[in-house]
Amino acid sequence: MEEMIDVLDENGVKTGEIVTRKEVHKRGLWHRAIVVAIINEKNEILIQQRSANKDKNPNKWDISAAGHISSGQDALMGATREINEEVSVNLGFNVEVKEFRFMYSFRKQQVFSENFIENQFYDFFVLRQNGLNKDSIKFQKEEVQNVDFVTISQLNEMRKNGELVEREEVYSVLNEYLFRL
């Protein structure tokens, strides 16, 4: 069953309409998504390489977790779900809502094709987790083909080289956050 999404107006208020993920993009309707940067005790950021089968940005490296907020969920519920779907940590602990640090919200419009228009409000969170390393991460093969940890300097080099999904709003705030520590 395809994911159902709450439609928003241009101010981010729910309209009451609920449509499929495919329909929300086909019609270019406003909706909400989350972005999460998972950071270990070395201040390294978990990044994931998107599957070659993805409909946008295949094979590109991306922030730790990102995705749509399903109908009836709030941003924290969506963030927790995305981490559990895309990247789960095999260390015997569960991520709790109270562990997320809200960074900020922003809206973005992108046209990928005539039938794939993104009008999204994003909520960006940081999740700090100690004891993480590349070998402790399990990932969903349909969504992700590889994971790695990088320093903010390495992330910035990847930005410069065009290796990352375009999320300048997130990377800029993440830079400020990590350089303040």
Secondary structure, 3 states (H helix, E strand, C coil): CCCEEEEECCCCCEEEEEEEHHHHHHCCCEEEEEEEEEECCCCCEEEEEECCCCCCCCCCEEECEEEECECCCCHHHHHHHHHHHHEEECCCCCCCHHHEEEEEEEEEEEEEECCEEEEEEEEEEEEECCCCCHHHEEECCCCEEEEEEECHHHHHHHHHCCCECCCHHHHHHHHHHHHHC
